[in-house]
Each structure stands twice: as structure tokens, then as C-alpha cells.
């Protein structure tokens, strides 16, 4: 069980990226994907 509410979301996003064998993700790409998803969920506050 994640200790915070964003951990599970981050794990799901990273899992989707790692399962996509058609593209090789760099660390910057992974960070951007997670940040985009969090922005979509919570918006820019």
C-alpha cells in the first residue's frame, strides 16, 4: 500500500512506460510523463 496518494499513480504511469517496448524512455521522459499526469489530475495551482 502506498504511503501517499500520488505513489500509486506514479507507479501506474511508470509501469505503462516500461511496458511500451516500441519506445525507449530516458529518465527525463519518465519524469515528464509523471509530471504531465499529475498536472492533468490536479492542475496548475
Buried (B, 14 or more C-beta within 10 A) or exposed (E): EEEEEEEEBBEEBBEEBEEEEEEEBEEEEBEEBBEEBBEEEEEEE
